[in-house]
């Protein structure tokens, strides 16, 4: 590369690309290296981990106990295959990678500076890959960069900074040479916007995505694939920000256009169906999500076959929805089948197989099958660390999931060091203000609260809320979850005067942002009612508990675990009010439903038995006192 830069050469002279070893004329090599330059920048982008879970309720207060990191392979559309240069780099020994990477970055930048302004792109020259509907053009194995796989996060962070500089420089050069509206310039703008989104810098990414969409629609037309990709990127950004009402019409538009242009059964159309179904699930519109997920799975299996990776993703998504609905008996066989087929098709150690293992383990945890969940969680963590490295985001997810399982079992001494390590590594890899770091901070604070370590939990809760609001905005669902969690902590400490305004504000904002019937809004209603009960304000608590129960039966169904929590909470209120007959009816109903839905040995079933027994004992004791 240095030799190419230093010696005089004719534009027609053939030159080897030092990365993929393809032959090009000098003028064509300049174009080719521009693509390599940009893809190298993308190569070191961090993976974005999604938190797609809901606040989970305890016997009374809801929201603090279950915010957990999850990984869904289907959360974005399929990525591009890796470029040949990735295979070249990864086939080199680890000891050589750092030197090759650094040398190439420096020499490529030097080459671009010396030669890029001298050429004009022609139609027969090699184009870099199109930016499809995926955040970055790297497959899941390369989402976290080779340095993170080797545990070299300082080098990864340095290359992350270099990545932004490279993307900015490529955009600047392309805009100068090719013009603002050239497709390659727009592609560079898109990749820079992707970087900002992956860093959680939504305010910077959003105007860039808007501008790209506007220019592509002007130049390429409304129905061009790259225009549709831009609509998707913008819709996905809005969804990540919790702006579901803005994202939904965009997802509808993409689906409508793809169906018109490509047909109902085209893989891209099916992916659009999946994305809209996923949005419905995020909005708590489970019935609409289920219909669309079922149709997507049916068509994907028909078009691509039972064992195609896209079909397996559709199976996973449907199973995940069933779990969200509390339909564990339906979810489990689908989870098992997905894992079995994924392992058969992709192998035991493939990242998608490891995610399937996690999903099954998480389902076992939701069912209270801790003895089945723990060995699967441990195996997933062991394999993920082996395949992807200690600091890979998927490894951090696996670490947290095992910690979360320990917490559910009351094994706090085992959970705490794992939570601390996860937070430490996430902050090291992704930075202090990254959304995933904030989730890890929340998880540790929640563990402290579960242990009664309020002095340790409160400053962490406050810091998490402050940073989440700064990074994501006042009305983002994660910010509202942080507000809810701090209010829960205040309530646990008996600081009712501090908890009440925070609960009220969270409820007001969730109604505004998510809607009156969203599951998280119902959690806020329940929590406020629980606070009123704790304060002895039974007349204020009862109508709120009743409304929450009514809406949960309507939205989630009679047998959903959160509906059962509402029945339990109303029964507990009746007991505190001395309405023993009304309380007994509800306690018997919840015991019957809990045993049916969760099984005889589930912790909630055992809690229901205990609650009923305690009620009967309390009533008997009262009756004995009255007869004296």
C-alpha positions in Angstrom: 0.0 0.0 0.0 2.8 2.4 0.9 4.6 1.5 -2.3 1.5 2.3 -4.3 1.3 5.7 -2.6 4.9 6.6 -3.1 5.9 5.6 -6.6 4.6 7.2 -9.8 1.9 5.1 -11.6 -0.3 5.3 -14.6 -4.0 5.2 -14.2 -4.2 2.2 -16.5 -1.6 0.2 -14.6 -3.0 -3.0 -12.9 -2.5 -3.2 -9.2 -3.3 -5.9 -6.6 -5.7 -4.9 -3.8 -3.6 -5.6 -0.7 -6.7 -6.8 1.2 -8.6 -9.1 -1.1 -5.9 -9.5 -3.8 -8.2 -8.7 -6.7 -6.7 -7.0 -9.7 -7.8 -3.4 -10.6 -6.6 -0.5 -12.7 -5.3 2.3 -10.5 -8.4 4.4 -11.0 -10.7 1.4 -10.2 -8.6 0.6 -7.1 -9.3 4.0 -5.7 -13.0 3.3 -5.8 -12.5 -0.2 -4.5 -10.4 1.0 -1.5 -13.0 3.6 -0.6 -15.3 0.7 0.0 -12.7 -1.1 2.1 -12.1 2.1 4.1 -15.7 2.4 5.0 -16.2 -1.3 5.7 -13.2 -1.3 8.0 -14.8 1.6 9.9 -18.0 -0.4 10.2 -16.0 -3.5 11.3 -15.2 -2.0 14.7 -18.7 -0.8 15.5 -20.1 -2.2 18.8 -23.1 -4.5 18.6 -26.4 -2.9 19.8 -28.0 -5.0 22.5 -31.7 -4.7 22.8 -33.7 -4.7 26.0 -37.0 -6.0 24.9 -38.3 -7.1 28.3 -41.0 -5.6 30.5 -41.0 -4.6 34.1 -41.9 -7.6 36.1 -44.2 -7.5 39.1 -43.7 -9.0 42.6 -46.6 -9.7 44.9 -47.4 -6.0 45.2 -45.1 -3.5 43.7 -44.3 -4.1 40.1 -41.5 -3.0 37.9 -38.2 -3.3 39.7 -37.5 -7.0 39.6 -37.2 -7.9 36.0 -35.6 -5.5 33.6 -33.1 -7.7 31.9 -30.9 -7.8 28.8 -32.1 -9.9 26.0 -30.8 -10.7 22.6 -33.1 -11.3 19.7 -31.6 -12.3 16.4 -34.7 -11.1 14.6 -34.7 -7.6 15.9 -33.3 -6.2 12.7 -33.4 -7.4 9.2 -30.7 -9.7 7.7 -27.3 -8.2 7.3 -24.9 -8.3 4.3 -22.4 -11.1 4.0 -18.9 -10.2 5.2 -16.5 -8.9 2.6 -13.6 -11.0 1.5 -11.2 -8.8 3.5 -12.8 -9.9 6.7 -12.0 -13.5 5.9 -8.4 -12.5 5.0 -8.0 -10.7 8.3 -9.6 -13.4 10.5 -7.5 -16.2 8.9 -4.4 -14.4 10.1 -3.0 -15.3 13.5 -4.3 -13.2 16.4 -0.8 -11.9 17.1 -0.6 -10.4 13.6 -4.1 -8.8 13.5 -3.4 -5.6 15.4 -0.4 -4.7 13.2 -2.2 -5.5 10.0 -5.2 -3.5 11.0 -3.3 -0.5 12.1 -1.0 -0.5 9.1 -3.9 -0.9 6.7 -5.9 2.0 8.3 -2.9 4.3 8.0 -1.9 3.4 4.5 -5.5 3.4 3.2 -6.1 6.9 4.6 -2.9 8.1 3.0 -3.8 6.5 -0.4 -7.2 8.1 -0.3 -5.9 11.5 0.6 -3.4 11.4 -2.3 -5.6 9.9 -5.0 -9.3 10.1 -4.3 -9.9 13.6 -5.6 -8.4 12.7 -9.0 -11.0 10.2 -10.2 -14.6 10.2 -11.2 -16.9 7.2 -10.6 -18.2 5.5 -13.7 -21.0 3.1 -14.0 -18.9 0.0 -14.8 -16.8 0.3 -11.7 -17.1 -1.9 -8.6 -19.6 -0.6 -6.1 -19.4 -1.1 -2.4 -22.3 -3.2 -1.0 -25.7 -1.6 -0.6 -26.7 -0.7 2.9 -29.7 -3.0 3.4 -32.1 -2.9 6.3 -29.5 -3.6 8.9 -27.5 -1.5 11.2 -24.0 -2.1 9.7 -22.8 -4.5 7.1 -21.3 -7.1 9.3 -22.7 -10.5 10.2 -23.3 -11.3 13.9 -19.9 -13.0 14.3 -18.2 -9.7 13.6 -20.6 -7.3 15.4 -18.1 -6.7 18.2 -14.8 -6.6 16.4 -11.8 -8.9 16.7 -10.4 -6.9 19.6 -13.4 -7.4 21.8 -13.2 -11.1 21.0 -9.6 -11.1 22.2 -10.6 -9.1 25.3 -8.7 -6.0 24.1 -11.3 -3.4 24.8 -8.8 -0.4 25.0 -7.8 -1.2 21.4 -11.4 -1.7 20.5 -12.4 1.7 21.9 -9.5 3.4 20.1 -10.6 1.8 16.8 -14.2 2.9 17.6 -12.9 6.5 17.6 -11.0 5.8 14.4 -14.1 4.3 12.9 -16.0 7.6 13.3 -13.0 9.6 11.9 -12.9 7.2 8.9 -16.6 7.4 8.2 -16.5 11.2 8.5 -13.5 11.4 6.2 -15.0 9.1 3.6 -18.2 11.1 3.6 -16.4 14.3 3.3 -14.3 13.1 0.3 -17.2 11.4 -1.4 -19.3 14.6 -1.1 -16.5 16.7 -2.5 -15.7 14.4 -5.4 -19.1 12.9 -6.2 -21.5 15.5 -4.9 -24.0 15.6 -2.2 -26.6 13.5 -4.0 -24.5 10.6 -5.3 -25.7 7.2 -4.1 -22.2 6.5 -2.6 -22.3 9.7 -0.7 -25.7 8.8 0.7 -24.4 5.4 1.6 -21.6 7.0 3.6 -24.1 9.3 5.3 -26.2 6.3 6.2 -23.2 4.4 7.7 -22.3 7.5 9.8 -25.9 7.6 11.0 -25.7 3.9 11.9 -22.7 4.6 14.0 -24.4 7.4 15.9 -27.4 5.1 16.5 -25.3 2.3 17.8 -23.7 4.7 20.3 -27.2 5.8 21.5 -26.7 9.3 19.9 -30.3 9.3 18.6 -30.5 13.1 18.3 -27.6 13.1 15.9 -28.7 10.1 14.0 -32.3 11.1 13.4 -31.7 14.3 11.2 -29.1 12.3 9.2 -31.6 9.5 8.5 -34.2 12.1 7.5 -31.8 13.8 5.1 -30.8 10.5 3.5 -34.4 9.5 3.0 -35.3 12.8 1.5 -32.4 12.7 -1.0 -32.9 9.0 -1.9 -36.6 9.6 -2.6 -35.7 12.6 -4.8 -32.9 10.8 -6.7 -33.9 7.2 -6.8 -37.7 7.4 -6.4 -40.1 6.3 -3.7 -40.1 2.6 -4.5 -36.3 2.1 -4.9 -34.8 -0.6 -2.6 -32.4 1.9 -1.1 -35.3 4.4 -0.4 -37.2 1.6 1.4 -34.0 0.8 3.4 -33.9 4.4 4.5 -37.6 4.3 5.6 -36.8 1.2 7.6 -33.7 2.8 9.2 -35.8 5.7 10.3 -38.7 3.5 11.6 -36.2 1.4 13.5 -34.6 4.4 15.1 -38.1 5.7 16.2 -38.9 2.2 17.6 -35.6 2.2 19.6 -36.5 5.6 21.0 -39.9 4.3 22.1 -41.7 6.5 19.5 -44.0 3.7 18.5 -46.7 5.9 17.0 -44.3 7.4 14.6 -42.6 4.1 13.8 -45.8 2.2 13.0 -47.0 4.1 9.9 -43.4 3.9 8.5 -43.4 0.1 9.0 -46.8 -0.1 7.4 -45.5 1.9 4.4 -42.5 -0.3 3.9 -44.6 -3.5 4.0 -47.2 -2.0 1.6 -44.5 -0.9 -0.9 -42.5 -4.2 -0.7 -45.6 -6.3 -1.2 -46.5 -4.1 -4.2 -43.0 -4.2 -5.8 -41.7 -7.7 -4.7 -44.8 -9.7 -4.0 -46.4 -11.1 -0.9 -44.0 -14.0 -0.5 -40.7 -12.3 -1.2 -38.2 -12.7 1.7 -37.9 -8.9 2.1 -41.7 -8.6 2.3 -41.7 -11.3 5.0 -39.0 -9.4 6.9 -41.2 -6.3 6.8 -44.1 -8.4 8.2 -41.8 -9.6 11.0 -40.7 -6.0 11.8 -44.3 -4.8 12.1 -45.3 -7.7 14.2 -42.3 -7.0 16.5 -43.5 -3.4 16.9 -47.0 -4.6 17.8 -45.4 -6.8 20.5 -43.5 -3.8 21.8 -46.7 -1.8 22.0 -48.4 -4.6 23.9 -50.7 -5.3 20.9 -50.3 -9.1 21.4 -53.3 -10.2 19.3 -52.2 -8.2 16.3 -48.6 -9.4 16.7 -49.7 -13.0 17.0 -51.7 -13.0 13.7 -48.8 -11.4 11.8 -46.1 -13.6 13.3 -48.2 -16.7 12.5 -48.6 -15.5 8.9 -45.0 -14.7 8.6 -43.9 -18.1 9.8 -46.4 -19.9 7.5 -45.2 -18.0 4.4 -41.5 -18.2 5.3 -41.6 -21.9 5.8 -43.5 -22.3 2.5 -41.1 -20.1 0.5 -37.7 -20.9 2.2 -38.3 -24.3 3.9 -38.6 -25.5 7.4 -34.9 -25.3 8.2 -34.0 -22.0 6.7 -32.5 -19.5 9.1 -35.3 -17.0 8.4 -37.8 -19.6 9.3 -36.0 -20.4 12.5 -36.1 -16.7 13.4 -39.8 -16.6 12.7 -40.3 -19.6 15.0 -38.3 -17.9 17.7 -40.3 -14.7 17.4 -43.6 -16.5 17.8 -42.3 -18.5 20.8 -41.1 -15.3 22.4 -44.5 -13.7 21.9 -46.2 -16.7 23.5 -43.9 -16.3 26.5 -44.8 -12.6 26.7 -48.4 -13.6 26.8 -47.8 -16.1 29.5 -48.7 -19.0 27.2 -45.8 -21.2 28.4 -47.2 -24.5 27.4 -47.4 -23.3 23.8 -44.0 -21.5 23.9 -42.0 -24.4 25.3 -42.3 -26.9 22.4 -41.7 -24.2 19.9 -38.6 -23.1 21.8 -37.3 -26.6 21.9 -37.9 -27.2 18.2 -36.2 -23.9 17.3 -33.2 -24.9 19.3 -33.1 -28.4 17.9 -33.3 -27.2 14.3 -30.9 -24.3 14.8 -28.3 -26.6 16.2 -28.8 -29.0 13.4 -28.5 -26.4 10.7 -25.9 -24.0 12.1 -24.0 -26.1 14.6 -23.8 -26.2 18.4 -21.6 -23.2 18.8 -23.2 -20.8 16.3 -24.3 -17.5 17.9 -27.9 -18.1 16.8 -27.9 -21.5 18.5 -26.5 -20.0 21.6 -29.3 -17.4 21.5 -31.9 -20.2 21.1 -30.4 -21.9 24.2 -30.7 -18.6 26.1 -34.3 -18.3 25.0 -35.2 -21.7 26.3 -33.4 -21.1 29.6 -35.3 -17.8 30.0 -38.6 -19.6 29.4 -37.7 -22.2 32.1 -36.9 -19.3 34.5 -40.3 -17.7 33.7 -42.0 -21.0 34.5 -40.1 -21.3 37.8 -38.2 -24.4 36.4 -34.9 -23.2 38.0 -33.3 -26.7 38.0 -33.7 -26.9 34.2 -32.8 -23.2 33.6 -29.5 -23.1 35.5 -27.5 -25.7 33.6 -28.7 -24.3 30.3 -27.7 -20.7 31.4 -24.3 -22.0 32.5 -23.7 -23.8 29.3 -24.8 -20.8 27.2 -22.4 -18.6 29.0 -19.5 -21.1 28.7 -20.0 -21.5 25.0 -20.6 -17.9 24.3 -17.4 -16.9 26.0 -15.5 -19.6 24.2 -16.9 -18.6 20.7 -17.2 -14.8 21.0 -14.9 -13.8 23.8 -15.3 -12.6 27.3 -16.3 -9.0 26.4 -18.6 -9.7 23.5 -22.1 -8.2 24.1 -23.7 -11.6 23.8 -21.4 -12.9 26.5 -22.4 -10.0 28.7 -26.0 -10.9 28.1 -25.4 -14.5 29.1 -23.6 -13.3 32.3 -26.5 -11.1 33.2 -29.1 -13.9 32.5 -27.3 -16.2 34.9 -27.1 -13.4 37.5 -30.8 -12.8 37.0 -31.6 -16.5 37.5 -29.5 -16.5 40.7 -31.5 -13.5 41.9 -34.8 -15.2 41.2 -33.6 -18.1 43.3 -32.6 -15.8 46.1 -28.9 -16.7 45.6 -27.8 -13.1 46.1 -24.2 -13.9 46.9 -23.8 -15.6 43.5 -25.8 -12.9 41.6 -24.0 -9.8 42.9 -20.4 -10.5 41.7 -21.8 -11.4 38.3 -23.9 -8.2 38.1 -20.9 -6.1 39.1 -18.7 -7.8 36.5 -21.3 -7.4 33.8 -21.6 -3.6 34.6 -17.8 -3.2 34.7 -17.3 -4.9 31.3 -20.3 -3.2 29.6 -19.0 0.2 30.7 -15.5 -0.7 29.5 -16.7 -2.0 26.2 -19.5 0.4 25.3 -18.9 3.5 27.5 -20.6 5.0 30.6 -23.6 6.5 28.8 -24.4 3.7 26.4 -28.1 2.4 26.8 -26.8 -1.1 27.6 -24.5 0.2 30.3 -27.5 2.0 31.8 -29.5 -1.3 31.8 -26.6 -3.0 33.6 -26.6 -0.2 36.2 -30.3 -0.7 36.7 -29.9 -4.4 37.2 -27.3 -4.0 39.9 -29.4 -1.3 41.7 -32.4 -3.7 41.5 -30.3 -6.5 43.1 -29.2 -4.1 45.9 -32.9 -3.3 46.5 -33.8 -7.0 46.6 -31.1 -7.5 49.2 -32.4 -4.5 51.3 -29.1 -2.6 50.6 -31.0 0.7 50.1 -28.0 2.9 50.7 -26.2 1.3 47.8 -29.3 1.1 45.6 -30.5 4.7 45.8 -27.5 6.5 44.4 -27.2 4.0 41.6 -30.9 4.4 40.8 -30.6 8.2 40.8 -27.5 8.0 38.5 -29.2 5.6 36.1 -32.3 7.9 35.8 -30.2 11.0 35.3 -28.0 9.4 32.6 -31.0 7.6 30.9 -32.9 10.9 30.7 -29.8 12.7 29.3 -29.0 10.0 26.7 -32.5 8.9 25.7 -34.8 11.7 26.6 -37.5 12.4 29.2 -40.2 10.3 27.6 -38.2 7.3 26.4 -39.6 4.0 27.8 -36.3 3.2 29.4 -36.3 6.6 31.2 -39.9 5.9 32.4 -38.8 2.5 33.6 -35.9 4.1 35.6 -38.4 6.6 37.1 -40.6 3.7 38.1 -37.7 1.8 39.6 -36.6 4.8 41.7 -40.2 5.2 42.9 -40.3 1.5 43.8 -37.1 2.0 45.9 -38.6 5.0 47.7 -41.7 2.9 48.5 -39.6 0.0 49.8 -37.8 2.5 52.1 -41.1 3.9 53.3 -40.5 7.3 51.6 -44.0 7.6 50.4 -43.9 11.3 50.0 -41.0 10.9 47.5 -42.6 7.9 45.8 -46.0 9.3 45.0 -45.2 12.2 42.7 -42.7 9.9 40.8 -45.4 7.2 40.4 -47.9 9.8 39.2 -45.5 11.3 36.7 -44.5 7.9 35.4 -48.1 6.9 34.9 -49.0 10.2 33.2 -46.0 9.9 30.8 -46.6 6.2 30.0 -50.3 7.0 29.2 -49.1 9.7 26.9 -46.2 7.8 25.2 -47.4 4.2 25.2 -51.1 4.5 25.6 -53.7 3.8 28.3 -53.8 0.0 27.7 -50.0 -0.7 27.2 -48.7 -3.4 29.7 -46.2 -0.9 31.1 -48.9 1.7 31.7 -50.9 -1.0 33.6 -47.8 -1.7 35.7 -47.7 2.0 36.7 -51.4 1.9 37.6 -50.8 -1.1 39.8 -47.8 0.5 41.4 -49.7 3.7 42.3 -52.5 1.6 43.7 -50.0 -0.4 45.7 -48.6 2.8 47.2 -52.1 4.0 48.2 -52.6 0.7 49.9 -49.2 1.0 51.7 -50.4 4.4 52.9 -53.7 3.0 54.1 -55.6 5.0 51.4 -57.8 2.0 50.6 -60.6 4.1 49.0 -58.0 5.4 46.5 -56.4 2.1 45.9 -59.5 -0.1 45.2 -60.8 1.6 42.1 -57.2 1.7 40.6 -56.7 -2.0 41.4 -60.1 -2.8 39.8 -59.3 -0.8 36.7 -55.9 -2.4 36.3 -57.4 -5.9 36.6 -60.2 -5.1 34.1 -57.7 -3.7 31.5 -55.3 -6.6 32.0 -58.0 -9.2 31.5 -59.0 -7.3 28.3 -55.4 -6.7 26.9 -53.4 -9.7 28.2 -56.1 -12.3 28.9 -57.5 -13.9 32.0 -54.6 -16.3 32.5 -51.7 -14.0 31.9 -49.2 -13.9 34.8 -49.6 -10.1 35.2 -53.4 -10.6 35.3 -52.9 -13.1 38.1 -50.8 -10.5 40.0 -53.7 -8.0 39.7 -56.1 -10.6 41.1 -53.7 -11.2 44.0 -53.3 -7.5 44.7 -57.0 -6.9 44.8 -57.5 -9.9 47.1 -54.8 -8.6 49.4 -56.5 -5.2 49.6 -59.8 -6.9 50.4 -58.1 -8.8 53.2 -56.6 -5.5 54.6 -60.0 -4.0 54.5 -61.5 -6.9 56.4 -63.6 -8.1 53.4 -62.6 -11.7 54.0 -65.3 -13.3 51.9 -64.4 -11.2 48.8 -60.8 -11.9 49.4 -61.3 -15.6 49.7 -63.1 -15.8 46.4 -60.2 -14.1 44.6 -57.5 -16.1 46.4 -59.2 -19.3 45.4 -59.5 -18.1 41.8 -55.9 -17.1 41.5 -54.7 -20.4 43.1 -56.7 -22.3 40.5 -55.4 -20.2 37.6 -51.8 -20.1 38.8 -51.7 -23.9 39.2 -53.2 -24.3 35.7 -50.9 -21.8 34.0 -47.7 -22.1 35.9 -47.9 -25.5 37.5 -48.1 -26.7 41.1 -44.5 -26.0 42.0 -44.1 -22.5 40.5 -43.2 -19.9 43.2 -46.3 -17.9 42.4 -48.5 -21.0 42.9 -46.8 -21.6 46.3 -47.3 -17.9 47.2 -51.0 -18.3 46.3 -51.4 -21.2 48.6 -49.6 -19.3 51.3 -51.8 -16.2 50.8 -55.0 -18.3 51.0 -53.8 -20.1 54.1 -52.9 -16.8 55.8 -56.3 -15.3 55.0 -58.1 -18.3 56.4 -56.0 -18.2 59.6 -56.5 -14.4 59.9 -60.3 -14.8 59.6 -60.4 -17.6 62.1 -58.4 -15.6 64.6 -60.7 -12.6 64.2 -63.8 -14.8 64.6 -62.3 -16.3 67.9 -61.7 -12.8 69.2 -65.2 -11.7 68.4 -66.8 -14.6 70.3 -64.9 -13.8 73.5 
